[in-house]
Amino acid sequence: MIVHDMVIVGGGLTGLMAAVQAPPGADVAIISKVYPTRSHSGAAQGGFNAAIGEDDSVEDHLFDTVKGGDYLGDQDAIEVLCSEGPDVIRQLEQMGVPWSRTPDG
């Protein structure tokens, strides 16, 4: 029987980030239907959004996200997403994630 300390289902950005964040020395297995670059993260048509431009703000991103979800979203979770998003985007970029950017950011 094959045994691992951690088994991650999904090879998209979330699954790969979970693997990177695993405790040092952990034996990690990632199970995915497709190669990581073909994951849903790579196919995200709307892209990933974060307040990283000069004219962006976390507050505006938070409001736009809540309003765009017809005020039905978990606002605490949306606040975490919008607050931590810029740092996560930068971290993933440093790891080599090839973002498509608009001219202003």
MDTraj code that builds the backbone (N, CA, C; nanometers):
import mdtraj as md
import numpy as np

residues = "MET ILE VAL HIS ASP MET VAL ILE VAL GLY GLY GLY LEU THR GLY LEU MET ALA ALA VAL GLN ALA PRO PRO GLY ALA ASP VAL ALA ILE ILE SER LYS VAL TYR PRO THR ARG SER HIS SER GLY ALA ALA GLN GLY GLY PHE ASN ALA ALA ILE GLY GLU ASP ASP SER VAL GLU ASP HIS LEU PHE ASP THR VAL LYS GLY GLY ASP TYR LEU GLY ASP GLN ASP ALA ILE GLU VAL LEU CYS SER GLU GLY PRO ASP VAL ILE ARG GLN LEU GLU GLN MET GLY VAL PRO TRP SER ARG THR PRO ASP GLY".split()
xyz = np.array([
    [0.0843, -0.1173, 0.0000],
    [0.0000, 0.0000, 0.0000],
    [0.0892, 0.1241, 0.0000],
    [0.0509, 0.2228, -0.0803],
    [0.1245, 0.3488, -0.0860],
    [0.0704, 0.4403, 0.0230],
    [0.1604, 0.4979, 0.1011],
    [0.1211, 0.5841, 0.2122],
    [0.1929, 0.7186, 0.1989],
    [0.1191, 0.8268, 0.2207],
    [0.1751, 0.9618, 0.2198],
    [0.1292, 1.0345, 0.3453],
    [0.2056, 1.1352, 0.3849],
    [0.1636, 1.2186, 0.4975],
    [0.0458, 1.3073, 0.4587],
    [0.0445, 1.3490, 0.3328],
    [-0.0601, 1.4394, 0.2858],
    [-0.0947, 1.4041, 0.1421],
    [-0.2230, 1.3926, 0.1134],
    [-0.2700, 1.3696, -0.0231],
    [-0.3572, 1.4890, -0.0611],
    [-0.3203, 1.5544, -0.1712],
    [-0.3922, 1.6725, -0.2181],
    [-0.4641, 1.6353, -0.3466],
    [-0.5932, 1.6628, -0.3507],
    [-0.6723, 1.6341, -0.4696],
    [-0.6875, 1.7642, -0.5473],
    [-0.6282, 1.7671, -0.6662],
    [-0.6343, 1.8850, -0.7514],
    [-0.4976, 1.9481, -0.7677],
    [-0.4602, 1.9701, -0.8924],
    [-0.3292, 2.0265, -0.9221],
    [-0.3347, 2.1697, -0.9702],
    [-0.4428, 2.2407, -0.9359],
    [-0.4501, 2.3828, -0.9691],
    [-0.3689, 2.4640, -0.8696],
    [-0.3846, 2.5950, -0.8748],
    [-0.3059, 2.6808, -0.7865],
    [-0.3295, 2.6508, -0.6389],
    [-0.4521, 2.6213, -0.6011],
    [-0.4794, 2.5926, -0.4605],
    [-0.4117, 2.4639, -0.4164],
    [-0.4219, 2.3598, -0.4975],
    [-0.3570, 2.2336, -0.4638],
    [-0.2062, 2.2460, -0.4580],
    [-0.1486, 2.3155, -0.5557],
    [-0.0036, 2.3330, -0.5569],
    [0.0425, 2.4196, -0.4402],
    [-0.0357, 2.5218, -0.4056],
    [-0.0005, 2.6051, -0.2905],
    [-0.0073, 2.5232, -0.1618],
    [-0.1058, 2.4352, -0.1504],
    [-0.1141, 2.3482, -0.0329],
    [0.0097, 2.2603, -0.0230],
    [0.0574, 2.2107, -0.1360],
    [0.1781, 2.1273, -0.1357],
    [0.3004, 2.2074, -0.0931],
    [0.3121, 2.3285, -0.1431],
    [0.4258, 2.4139, -0.1070],
    [0.4225, 2.4479, 0.0417],
    [0.3031, 2.4616, 0.0980],
    [0.2879, 2.5005, 0.2382],
    [0.2926, 2.3803, 0.3341],
    [0.3086, 2.2618, 0.2809],
    [0.3142, 2.1421, 0.3663],
    [0.4323, 2.1529, 0.4625],
    [0.4218, 2.0880, 0.5762],
    [0.5337, 2.0914, 0.6709],
    [0.6621, 2.0384, 0.6067],
    [0.7760, 2.0956, 0.6435],
    [0.9033, 2.0472, 0.5883],
    [0.9205, 1.8970, 0.6113],
    [0.9623, 1.8275, 0.5088],
    [0.9858, 1.6843, 0.5185],
    [0.8623, 1.5984, 0.4980],
    [0.7463, 1.6612, 0.4825],
    [0.6229, 1.5836, 0.4623],
    [0.6265, 1.5151, 0.3265],
    [0.5779, 1.3929, 0.3229],
    [0.5656, 1.3175, 0.1977],
    [0.4297, 1.3528, 0.1382],
    [0.4320, 1.4326, 0.0306],
    [0.3095, 1.4874, -0.0274],
    [0.2834, 1.4250, -0.1637],
    [0.1583, 1.3858, -0.1874],
    [0.1153, 1.3385, -0.3190],
    [0.0055, 1.4309, -0.3692],
    [0.0145, 1.4671, -0.4976],
    [-0.0904, 1.5465, -0.5613],
    [-0.1585, 1.4575, -0.6642],
    [-0.2902, 1.4472, -0.6532],
    [-0.3682, 1.3682, -0.7482],
    [-0.4488, 1.4659, -0.8329],
    [-0.4347, 1.4553, -0.9642],
    [-0.5049, 1.5469, -1.0533],
    [-0.5487, 1.4737, -1.1788],
    [-0.6665, 1.5092, -1.2290],
    [-0.7132, 1.4501, -1.3548],
    [-0.6301, 1.4988, -1.4724],
    [-0.5804, 1.6202, -1.4607],
    [-0.5089, 1.6815, -1.5722],
    [-0.3745, 1.7353, -1.5241],
    [-0.2853, 1.7621, -1.6195],
    [-0.1565, 1.8224, -1.5886],
    [-0.1821, 1.9602, -1.5266],
    [-0.1034, 2.0032, -1.4267],
    [-0.1323, 2.1296, -1.3581],
    [-0.1559, 2.2501, -1.4496],
    [-0.0843, 2.2620, -1.5576],
    [-0.1059, 2.3778, -1.6452],
    [-0.2389, 2.3701, -1.7202],
    [-0.3064, 2.2563, -1.7143],
    [-0.4386, 2.2420, -1.7764],
    [-0.5504, 2.2484, -1.6715],
    [-0.5156, 2.2838, -1.5501],
    [-0.6138, 2.2871, -1.4418],
    [-0.7142, 2.4004, -1.4623],
    [-0.8123, 2.4039, -1.3747],
    [-0.9114, 2.5116, -1.3820],
    [-0.8482, 2.6471, -1.3527],
    [-0.7407, 2.6494, -1.2756],
    [-0.6729, 2.7771, -1.2514],
    [-0.6236, 2.8358, -1.3825],
    [-0.5666, 2.7521, -1.4656],
    [-0.5169, 2.7987, -1.5947],
    [-0.6276, 2.8341, -1.6911],
    [-0.7460, 2.7818, -1.6665],
    [-0.8583, 2.8059, -1.7569],
    [-0.9517, 2.9162, -1.7073],
    [-0.9133, 2.9833, -1.5995],
    [-1.0007, 3.0858, -1.5414],
    [-1.0220, 3.1999, -1.6397],
    [-1.1376, 3.2018, -1.7016],
    [-1.1659, 3.2995, -1.8066],
    [-1.1746, 3.4411, -1.7525],
    [-1.2232, 3.4561, -1.6325],
    [-1.2345, 3.5904, -1.5759],
    [-1.1055, 3.6377, -1.5131],
    [-1.0094, 3.5495, -1.5049],
    [-0.8820, 3.5861, -1.4446],
    [-0.8892, 3.5886, -1.2934],
    [-0.7835, 3.6383, -1.2354],
    [-0.7735, 3.6544, -1.0911],
    [-0.7655, 3.8034, -1.0649],
    [-0.8355, 3.8487, -0.9668],
    [-0.8397, 3.9916, -0.9396],
    [-0.7837, 4.0218, -0.8020],
    [-0.7079, 4.1301, -0.7949],
    [-0.6556, 4.1795, -0.6682],
    [-0.6273, 4.3278, -0.6850],
    [-0.6339, 4.3997, -0.5755],
    [-0.6100, 4.5440, -0.5777],
    [-0.4598, 4.5702, -0.5766],
    [-0.3970, 4.5621, -0.6952],
    [-0.2521, 4.5820, -0.7028],
    [-0.2115, 4.7021, -0.7878],
    [-0.3056, 4.7646, -0.8548],
    [-0.2740, 4.8813, -0.9360],
    [-0.2698, 5.0075, -0.8508],
    [-0.2097, 5.1128, -0.9045],
    [-0.1977, 5.2384, -0.8302],
    [-0.3335, 5.2959, -0.7910],
    [-0.4323, 5.2812, -0.8765],
    [-0.5648, 5.3368, -0.8485],
    [-0.6582, 5.2367, -0.7813],
    [-0.6075, 5.1191, -0.7450],
    [-0.6891, 5.0157, -0.6821],
    [-0.6876, 5.0319, -0.5306],
    [-0.7913, 4.9811, -0.4669],
    [-0.7925, 4.9732, -0.3206],
    [-0.8647, 4.8457, -0.2799],
    [-0.8249, 4.7937, -0.1659],
    [-0.8895, 4.6739, -0.1124],
    [-1.0375, 4.7031, -0.0868],
    [-1.0670, 4.8229, -0.0379],
    [-1.2058, 4.8586, -0.0071],
    [-1.2925, 4.8583, -0.1332],
    [-1.2407, 4.9166, -0.2421],
    [-1.3172, 4.9168, -0.3675],
    [-1.3354, 4.7755, -0.4215],
    [-1.2298, 4.6939, -0.4117],
    [-1.2390, 4.5553, -0.4586],
    [-1.3432, 4.4800, -0.3760],
    [-1.3404, 4.5015, -0.2453],
    [-1.4372, 4.4373, -0.1559],
    [-1.5800, 4.4764, -0.1953],
    [-1.6046, 4.6049, -0.2132],
    [-1.7392, 4.6504, -0.2494],
    [-1.7819, 4.5935, -0.3841],
    [-1.6927, 4.5995, -0.4831],
    [-1.7263, 4.5476, -0.6165],
    [-1.7588, 4.3985, -0.6119],
    [-1.6852, 4.3237, -0.5305],
    [-1.7065, 4.1790, -0.5211],
    [-1.8392, 4.1477, -0.4522],
    [-1.8665, 4.2172, -0.3433],
    [-1.9933, 4.1960, -0.2721],
    [-2.1108, 4.2344, -0.3620],
    [-2.1015, 4.3503, -0.4252],
    [-2.2091, 4.3970, -0.5138],
    [-2.2264, 4.3034, -0.6330],
    [-2.1145, 4.2583, -0.6916],
    [-2.1202, 4.1678, -0.8066],
    [-2.1854, 4.0350, -0.7736],
    [-2.1824, 3.9968, -0.6461],
    [-2.2474, 3.8739, -0.6018],
    [-2.3873, 3.8984, -0.5481],
    [-2.4455, 4.0126, -0.5842],
    [-2.5811, 4.0485, -0.5386],
    [-2.5942, 4.0431, -0.3869],
    [-2.4855, 4.0756, -0.3172],
    [-2.4832, 4.0812, -0.1708],
    [-2.5123, 3.9457, -0.1055],
    [-2.4967, 3.8378, -0.1810],
    [-2.5253, 3.7038, -0.1287],
    [-2.4007, 3.6326, -0.0783],
    [-2.2828, 3.6844, -0.1114],
    [-2.1586, 3.6181, -0.0736],
    [-2.1281, 3.6316, 0.0747],
    [-2.0448, 3.5430, 0.1236],
    [-1.9971, 3.5477, 0.2622],
    [-1.9013, 3.6661, 0.2728],
    [-1.9474, 3.7754, 0.3324],
    [-1.8690, 3.8979, 0.3319],
    [-1.7408, 3.8874, 0.4129],
    [-1.7375, 3.8033, 0.5147],
    [-1.6121, 3.7819, 0.5881],
    [-1.5091, 3.7138, 0.4984],
    [-1.5541, 3.6130, 0.4230],
    [-1.4635, 3.5433, 0.3310],
    [-1.4179, 3.6369, 0.2190],
    [-1.5080, 3.7201, 0.1699],
    [-1.4727, 3.8148, 0.0638],
    [-1.3703, 3.9151, 0.1156],
    [-1.3844, 3.9567, 0.2402],
    [-1.2871, 4.0501, 0.2983],
    [-1.1480, 3.9872, 0.3056],
    [-1.1407, 3.8609, 0.3443],
    [-1.0113, 3.7912, 0.3470],
    [-0.9545, 3.7821, 0.2059],
    [-1.0371, 3.7432, 0.1100],
    [-0.9935, 3.7330, -0.0290],
    [-0.9357, 3.8651, -0.0775],
    [-1.0065, 3.9735, -0.0536],
    [-0.9630, 4.1039, -0.1039],
    [-0.8426, 4.1581, -0.0273],
    [-0.8356, 4.1321, 0.1028],
    [-0.7243, 4.1813, 0.1841],
    [-0.5948, 4.1063, 0.1566],
    [-0.6047, 3.9747, 0.1414],
    [-0.4846, 3.8936, 0.1231],
    [-0.4483, 3.8723, -0.0232],
    [-0.5409, 3.9022, -0.1133],
    [-0.5196, 3.8803, -0.2560],
    [-0.3932, 3.9413, -0.3132],
    [-0.3650, 4.0701, -0.2864],
    [-0.2445, 4.1296, -0.3445],
    [-0.1158, 4.0559, -0.3067],
    [-0.1031, 4.0168, -0.1799],
    [0.0176, 3.9446, -0.1377],
    [0.0259, 3.8067, -0.2019],
    [-0.0877, 3.7396, -0.2149],
    [-0.0887, 3.6067, -0.2774],
    [-0.0507, 3.6168, -0.4251],
    [-0.1039, 3.7168, -0.4952],
    [-0.0683, 3.7364, -0.6367],
    [0.0821, 3.7572, -0.6497],
    [0.1393, 3.8429, -0.5648],
    [0.2845, 3.8683, -0.5704],
    [0.3646, 3.7421, -0.5382],
    [0.3205, 3.6668, -0.4381],
    [0.3897, 3.5429, -0.4016],
    [0.3864, 3.4428, -0.5166],
    [0.2710, 3.4248, -0.5774],
    [0.2599, 3.3324, -0.6902],
    [0.3440, 3.3800, -0.8082],
    [0.3484, 3.5102, -0.8288],
    [0.4307, 3.5646, -0.9371],
    [0.5788, 3.5338, -0.9125],
    [0.6231, 3.5469, -0.7870],
    [0.7619, 3.5140, -0.7527],
    [0.7908, 3.3659, -0.7723],
    [0.6878, 3.2823, -0.7623],
    [0.7042, 3.1383, -0.7827],
    [0.7017, 3.1008, -0.9301],
    [0.6716, 3.1985, -1.0162],
    [0.6760, 3.1716, -1.1591],
    [0.5424, 3.1610, -1.2290],
    [0.4316, 3.1918, -1.1598],
    [0.3013, 3.1879, -1.2260],
    [0.2988, 3.2982, -1.3323],
    [0.2711, 3.2620, -1.4564],
    [0.2748, 3.3607, -1.5653],
    [0.1421, 3.4359, -1.5797],
    [0.1274, 3.5466, -1.5115],
    [0.0050, 3.6253, -1.5193],
    [-0.0009, 3.7038, -1.6491],
    [-0.1206, 3.7185, -1.6999],
    [-0.1448, 3.8127, -1.8095],
    [-0.1855, 3.9432, -1.7430],
    [-0.1231, 4.0499, -1.7827],
    [-0.1511, 4.1783, -1.7188],
    [-0.2047, 4.2788, -1.8190],
    [-0.2851, 4.3698, -1.7685],
    [-0.3280, 4.4827, -1.8497],
    [-0.2167, 4.5873, -1.8438],
    [-0.2165, 4.6844, -1.9343],
    [-0.1098, 4.7855, -1.9335],
    [-0.0958, 4.8608, -1.8007],
    [-0.2051, 4.8747, -1.7253],
    [-0.1971, 4.9495, -1.5997],
    [-0.1794, 4.8610, -1.4765],
    [-0.1440, 4.7378, -1.4960],
    [-0.1168, 4.6549, -1.3791],
    [-0.1488, 4.5119, -1.3965],
])
top = md.Topology()
chain = top.add_chain()
for i, resn in enumerate(residues, 1):
    res = top.add_residue(resn, chain, resSeq=i)
    for name in ("N", "CA", "C"):
        top.add_atom(name, md.element.get_by_symbol(name[0]), res)
traj = md.Trajectory(xyz[None], top)
